[in-house]
Amino acid sequence: MTVRRSPRYGVFAGVGAALGIVVAMILATAFDGTSDPSPFTEVVYSPSQTFGFILLWCVPAGILLAMIVALVLEWTIGRRTQQVTAVRETRAD
């Protein structure tokens, strides 16, 4: 039997989403919303609204980057396979 290790993609996606949230918080505090209205919509956005808008871009980008890292890890580390012996046992209950 051949055993091959592969990364857990769900864990990588969760870490990428968390990283996206952290980056969005940093960007939202660094680039605080202005009191001037938007030139396109003529609406003044609150800091929580700007955080939400930034979050819409950062979370998918974080997930995408984490999945790319997982794929690269699978291509490099996943090529290592091991041959193991498996024994099948049957139980009569």
N, C-alpha and C positions, 0 to 999 in steps of 0.2 A: 504494500500500500504506500502511496506517496502522500506525504504531509507537507502542506505549504501554508505559511503564515500570511495573513493579509490584514491590513488595518481595518478597524471598525469605523465604517463611514459615518454612522450616526454620532459617534463621539466626536469625530472631526467636525461634523456639521454643527454640533452644539457648541464646541469651542470657538468655531468661526463666528457663530451668531453672538456669543458672549463678547468676543473681541470686537465685533462690529458695534455692539451697544456701548462698550467702553470708549471706542474711538468717537462715536456720535456724541457721547457726553463731553468728551474733551473738546471736540469741535464746537459744540453748542455753547460751552462756557468761554472758549477762546474767541469765537465770532458771535458776540452777543447781538441779538436783534436790534435794529435801529428804531428810533421813534419816528423816522420818516416813512411815509407810505411807499409801498412797492411801486416802481415805475410801470409795471405791467398791469397789476390788478388794483392799484391805488388803495390797498388795504394795509393797515399796520398789524404786523404779526407779533404775537407774544413770544417770550422765550420758550415756552412749552411747545408752541406750534413750530418754531424753528427747529427744536430738538426732534420733533416728529418727522419733519421733512428730511432732516439729515439722517435720521434713523432709517427712512425708506431707502436710502442709498447705501448706507454703511453695513447694514445687516446682510443683504444679499451679496455685497462685495466681500464681506468677511467669510461667508459660507463658501463662495466661489474660490477664494484663496485657500481656504482650509481643504477643500476638495482637491484642488490642484496639488497641494502638499501630500495628501493621502495617495493620490495617483502616482506621484513621483516616488513615494516610499514603496508602493506596491511594485512598481517597475524595477526598483533597485533591490530592495530587500526581499520582495516576493519571489524573485527568481531562485532563491535558495530553497531547494526542496530536500527533504530527507526521506529515505526509504526506511520504513518500519515494518515489523512483522505483526500482523493482527491475528488473533485466535478467536474463532467463533465458538461460543459455547451455547448450548441449548439446555433449557431447564424444563423438566416435566413436572408441573405442579398439579 
